[in-house]
Structure formats: C-alpha cells, structure tokens
Amino acid sequence: MTSTPPPSFAESVAEALNKGCFCITLDRPALHDALLRDSGKTINQELIDARPNLFSNAPMFLSSDLLSQMLATVKAIEAVARLPQYQAQIAAQSPSIARHQFGPLGVFMGYDFHLSAKGPRLIEINTNAGGAFLNAALANAQRACCMEMEFCMNLNDDADKFDTAFWNMFLNEWHLAGRTGTPIRVAIVDEKPEEQYLYPEFQLARDFFERHAVEAVIVDAAALEYDDKKLLANGNPVDMIYNRLVDFALDDSAHAALRHAYLDNAVVLTPHPGVHALFADKRNLIVLSDSDMLASWGIDESSLKALGNVLKTEVVTQEKAGQLWARRKQLFFKPAAGYGGKAVYRGDKLTRGTWEEIVKGGYVAQEFAPPSERMIEIDGSKEARKADIRLYTYDGTILLTAARLYQGQTTNFRTPGGGFAPVFSV
C-alpha cells in the first residue's frame, strides 16, 4: 500500500492558517459600494440585505502546490475531452443537440475540488458555473489587517486582471463561432432570472458588457422569440447568449426559440449543450476516473497521475444495488444530470425509501471525499465550516479561484459565516 506523503511546508502553512487565522479581510461596505457601482446601481441595498450569507468575511488559504495539482487535473481532463475515443463514448449517452458544435468552448467552466490528506479531489465539473462576477467583486474588496495578510494579498494581487480576462474569453467565443468584430447585443439568459439567488450577478454581467460597449439585457429564456433569421429579446435582435439555464439540452418547450436559433447557428450560445455533454454530465466522471481505460487510450503517465485526483465514480444500477448499499457509507450519490447540489445524498445518511428511488436509475455513485474545514469566528465563538474550492477556467486556463464555505451536505449560501470566500495562495 502506498503511504500518503507528508504535506509540504506550504500545505502545512495553509492548513495552519485555515485552522487558526480569524482575520476578517472583507471590507463589506467597500464590497457593497462596488456592487452598487458595478451594476449601474441596479443592485439595491434590499437585494444585498436579502443575501447576508452570499459572502464570507474570511478567506481560504491554499498552497501553491495544491493549486498546481488542481490545474494539472483540469488540463488533463480537457486533453482527454479532445480524444476521439472519449468523444465517441460521450456521444453515445448524449442528446442529439449536443452533436451540434459551432466553435465556442464554453465560458466559465467550473472545476470543484475537495482537499484531502491525499491531495485535491475533483468532485464535479460545471459548464455554467455561477459566481465569477461576484467573486471578482469580492477579490477587489479585501483588506489587510496585519503584515502577514498583506503579504498574502500581495502574492494574490491580480484583481485588475479579471475584467480583461473575462472580456477576452467572451470575445474569443464570438470569434470561434465565425463572427467578426464584436457582438452588438448580448442577452444574459436564465429561467425567471429575477427569482434566482444569484440574480445580482446577472446585473454585474450586464454592466460588464456595457463597459465594453456591448448592449446587454437580462431576459427569461421563455420570453425569447425566433423569426427564422434572428433571435429576439424584447423585440430586438440578439447576437450572443450568456447562458445560465440548467435546461442543459434545451428540451423545455418554453425554450424552443433559443433551441431553434442555436441549431440554425443564428446566435452564439455559450455555454452550449455540446460542452455540457462533453464535460458536466456526472456520468463522464466514470470515464475520467477509469485509469485502465484511459491508459488503453494512450494517456501519458503525468496526465494519468493528474486524473487520479478525479474521484472514482460508477453508475448506479439495479444489478449493483446490493453491493452499492453495502458500501454506501463510503459513497456519495448524485443524479447524472444534476446541478446545484439538488437531490444528492451522502451514503451514510440514506434511508431505504430514498435508496429505492435512487436505484430506479439516473444516478451515479461517487467515492466520498469529505470537504476540508475552515475555522471562523462568529460573535466570539469559533466554529468550523466545510469548504470546497472552485477553479473558474477557460480553455484550460484559470480565470479565478474561489472557495465556498458552508454547513450541511452541499453549498447553500444560507450558512452564517459562510458563502463565497477569496482564496489566497501561499
């Protein structure tokens, strides 16, 4: 049995800071001012007050060693995704719309990791990962309360790069779709966007586009219209869609206009059904964690090592129900097409009734890797919060790194002291 290597000095420092640093680095008034300013003052105080646990006061510390390992895993996954063997296997399980590819890679890929004694462990991939604009604002509202924290912030002083990186990403999507110049009008699309918990982010995104001389609107996908030539929002043509829908295959009849416009290549859609099928379907983790299969495809040793950070995943079937139930305490169960932590279950919390529903199909079982912890202070009391790390990436490059602090089974943005937290690399 291979023993776990001792943590590096940087890992030990990061762990010590996560356990014993109770600094409050968030300048909350400055953050609120920035949210009001960057949204063109459409984010009002009422919206902010209704989301008191969207942002944590405390940062998360991460060693540069672990961050490098995470990035290696991202790059290895995206290299595998280009292989014809992988694409053929994924196509067999994907909806037909996913086979339509018009060039874009998909903005704001989200790779979510837990930190374990054996290193980072990838728990899932998201293709419309929310929070990037909010986390960019959060990064700009940090303050140093001591010399050590000032040193950490100097190491991580890249907040000014976010706006440029985000714009270059969207512009590249536009050009990959065969368009020239820049889009005239962009629609930020979701189902009932004003009711979404991250609605303030849509307002930040709208202002972001307008800073770059692109008209932007926030619109319910059901309100879009298609005249067989142009996709229309509020009666005006739309050139590009920043897609936040969780109807990943655009199957909902309410989204028929968007579906038809996409299939006709009448609008640039990002992220799109093809990229979701290629990366974010939870069944893909079965392939990405199968070292024997990957080796048979000729994956090199360094990439196989990086892909070892993908948690072992398998499909749930009636035939395997008995042995999966026996191993349930070491497993986490997720719907293959799930999102946002909905209908996910820790095996040790399962009831027989829930299990009977899971084995009917549509679920994967994933090796359980507990999240790491961040100690925080609330009203003078020191409390532990679970933490996961999200890499926002584009084309295998990190745009932004953030943490989410929470209690319970999954991230919920309802935990006092929890929410999005900046990540300081040490």
N, C-alpha and C positions, 0 to 999 in steps of 0.2 A: 504494500500500500504506500502511495506517495504521500509524504508528510507535507503539511501546509508550511510554506516558507515563512520565516518571521517577517513582520511588517518592516518596511523601510523607515528611515528616520522621518521622512516627510509624512508617511502614513501615520506614524506614531504622534507626530505633532498635530496633524489634522484631527485625529481621534481625541487627543487631549483637549483640543480647543472645542470640539463638539460636545464634550462632556463637562468642561469646566469654564468656558467663556460665556459670560452672561451679559456681554456688551449689547447695548441697543444701538445699532448702526443706522436704522431707518429714521430719516428726518421726515416724519409723517406730514407735517404742514407743507414742507417743500414738495413732497410727492403729490399731495392734493392740489397744490398750486400748479404743478406740472400737468396733472391730469386735466385740470380745467383749461389750462393754456393750450395743450397739445390737441385737445378735442374741439378747439374753437369755442370753448365754453358750453358745449352741448352736454358734457358730463357735469351734472349739477351736484350740489352737496347731498341732495337726497339719495342719488344713486350711490354715492360713496358711502354714506351712512348705512345704507341697506346691505352693505357688504363689508362688515367690520373685520372679517377674518379672511379677506382676499389676499392680504399681505402680512407676512410675519415681521416682527421687529428685529428678529435675529438672523444673521447669515449662517450659511452652512459652509464648512471647511472641507476641502477635498485636496488630496495630494496630487501633484502634477503627474506622478507615476500612474495613479488610477485613472486620471483623465486621459492619459495617453493610451492606456489599455482599452478604455471605452471607445476612443476614436478608432483604434485598430479594429475593433469589432464592427463598428459602423462601416468602415472601408471594406472589410472582408465580406460583409453582407451585401453591400452594393456591387461588389465584384461578382459574387455568386449570382446575383439577380440578372447579370448580363449574359450568363451562360445559357446556351440553347437547351441543355438538359433541364435546368431549373425552370426556364420559361415554359417548356413543354409540359412539365409536371403541374405547374400552377395553372396553365390554360385549361387543363382537364377538369379542374374544380371551379373555374371562374365563370361568371355570367358572360354572355356573348358581347355585351357592350365593352367589356374590359379588353377585347381584342382590337378595338379601335384606338390607335395611337397616332397622335398628330404632332408629337415632338416634345411638349413640355415634360419636365422631370417631376414636378410637384413641389410647391413651396412649403416651407416649414415642416419638413419631416421631423418627427419626434421619436427619439430613442430613449426609453425609460429603463433605468437601472436601479437595482438594489445593491448595496455594498455589503459584502460578506467577508468572512475571515479568509476565504479563498480568492477574494478579488471581486470586481464588479460582476453582477449577473443581470443580463438583459431580460426584462420581464415582458416587454411588448414593444411594438412599433406602431406609431400613429402617423397617418398621412395628412391629417388636417389638425395638427397639434395646436391647441389654443394656448394663449398666454404670452406669446413672444413680444407683442407690442407692450403689454402690461409689464413684462419683466425688463424690457428696455427702459421704461419709465422708472421702474424700481431701482435699476442699477444707477440711474442718474440722481437718485435721492438718498444716497448713502453718505454717512459722515463718520469720520474717525473720532473715537472717544479716547484713544490712547496711542502711544507711539507705535506699539505692536500692530494695532489695527490700521494705522496709517501706512505702515509697511505693506500689509496685506493688500490694501486698496491700491497702492502704487503698483503692485505686481499685477493687478487686475484692472488697470485703468484703460479700458477700451470702450467705454460707453459711447463716445462720439462716433464709433465705427458702425453702430447698429443701423442708423438711418441709411447710410451709404450702402451697407451690405444688403439690407432689405430691398432697396430700390434696384440695385444691380441684379438681384435674384428675380424680381418680377419682370424687369426689362429683358433678362435672358430668356425667361419663359415666353415672352412675347415674340422674341426673335426666333426661338426654337420652333415656334408654331408657323414660321414662314412669313411673319409680318415684318414690316419695316417701320422706322421712326419710333413713335411711342403711341400707346393707346390714347384715345380721346376721352373715353368714358369707361369707368370700371364700376361694377356692382359687387358689393360685399353681400353674400347671399347665405341665408340660413332659413330654417323654418321658424316663423314667428320670432324674428331676431330681437325685438324689444322685450320678449319674455325670457331670453336666455340670460343665464347668470353672468356670462362674460360679455354681455352687451356693451359695457363701457369700452371693451377692446375694439369692437366694431367701429365705435366712434373715433378711437385713436387711429385706426386704419384708414378711415375716411379722410381724416386730416392729413395723414401721411401722404396719401395720393395727391391731395390738393396742394401740399407743399411742393410736389414735383410737377405741378401744372397739369394734373390729370383730374378731370371731374369725377367725383365718386359719390355713389348713393348706397345706402343700406336698404335692402329690399328682401321681402319674403319671396322665396322661390316660387310659391304658388301664384304670385302676382305678375310673374314674367309672362310675356307674350312673344310668339314667334310668327312672323308673316311669310315664312319660307325663304326669306332673304336675310333678315336681320332679327336679332333678339332684342326685345324692347323692355325697358323698365320705366314705368311712369310715362309711357308713350314715346320715350327717346331711345335711340339705338345704343346698345352696349357692345363694346369691343372685347372686354375681358371680364371674367368672373373670378373673384377670390372666393372659393367655395368652402363654406363651413358646414355644409349639410352632413348629417350622418346617414342619409339615404345614399349609401356609397355607390350603388349601381343605378341610381336614378330610376328606381322601379315605381315609386309612388306616382299615381296618376296625376296628382297635383303638380308634379314636376315635369310633366310631359313636354312643355315648351322648352325647358332647358335641355331635356334629353334629345329632342329632335334637333335643336340648334347645334348641340355638341356633335351629334352623329353627322350632321351636314358640314361640320367644320366651319360654322358660321360665327362662332365665338371661341375665344381662347379660354379654356376652363382649367383652373389649377387650384388644388389638386384634382385629379380626374379619376374615373372608375378604374382605368388601367393601372395606375400607380398604386391604388388601394389594393387591388387584387394581387399585385406583384409583391407588396411588402406587408400590408397591415392585416390581412386575413390571419387569424390566430393559427390556422392550420399550417401556414407557412413555417411556423416555428418547429413543426415536426421535422421538416426537411432540414432547416438550418441547424438543428441540434443533432442530426444524424451523422456522426463523424464518419462512419463506414461508407455511407452513400456519397458523402462529399469527397472522401478520399478516392473513391472509384471514379469520380469525375475529374480527377487530376488536380484537386486543390492543393496548393503548396503547404508545407509544414507550418510556416508562420501564420498563414491565414487559418489553418485548422486550429492552431492554438488560440487565436483570437476568437474563433467561432465557438471554442469551448466555453466562452462566457454566456452563450445562449442557453437558457435553462432547458433541460430535457423536457420535451413535450410529446404527447401521444394523443391519438383520437380516442374518444370515449365511445364504446360500442356495447351492445347487449352481451356479446360474446366475452368481452373483457370485464364485465361488470363485477364479477366476483372478486377477481384479483385486484381490481382498482379500489373496491370498497375496503379490502383488507389493508391496502396501502394508503388509504385516504388521508391519514394524519401527516403524511409526508408530501401531500399533493394540494394543488390549488386548481379549482375548476372554473373554466371561462367559456362563454359562448363564442363559437368561432367567428361570428360576425359582430361581436360585442364592441362596446365603446364606453368610455367614461366610468368604468368600474361597475356597470349595471349587470345584475344577475350573476355576479361572481361569488364563489364560495370557497372559504378555507375548508379543507377536508375534515379537520378536527371539529368543525362547527356544524357539520352536515346532519340534518335529520333524515330519517328514512323516507319521509314524504318528498322532500326536496330531491333526494337521490333518485327516486323513481322518475321524476321529471327529467333529470339530467341524462339518465341512460336512454331516454327516448331518442336522443340524437342531437346533433348540433353543438356538442361541447368538446373541448379538449381538456386533458389533464396535464398540468404542468408541475414539474418539481418545485416544491415550496422553498423559497429563499426569503427568510424574514428580512424586513427592511432594517436599515441601521437606525440609530436613535440620535436625536439632538436634544440636549437638555436646555430648557429655557426657564425663565423666571417670570412668574405671574403673581402680582400682588404679594411679593416677598416669598412666594413658595416656589421651590424648584421642582419642575415637572418634566417628564420625558415625552417627546413627540416622535412618532415614526417619521422617516424621511426617505424619499426617493429622489433620484437625480434624473433630470431630463436634458438631453442634448438636442437643441434645435439645430437642424443641419440643412444644407442644400448641396446637392451633388457631392456628398461625402465630406463637406467642409463644415466645421462648427460655426454657426452664427452667434449662438448664445447658449450659456449653460445656466440652468436654474434648478432649484430644489423645491419640493413641496413637502410641507410639514403638516402632520395630521394625526388623528386618532381613529380607531376603528379599522375595518378591513381594507378600505380604499380611500384615496384622496377625496375630501368632501368640501373643503373650503368653509366648513362650519365649525372648526375646532378653535376655541380660544387660544391665541398664541400661534396658531397655525397659518397656513396659506403659502403663497409663493415666497421664496426666500432667495436672495442672491447667493451665488456660490463663489467663494474666494479660494483660489488655487494656491497651495503653499508648497 
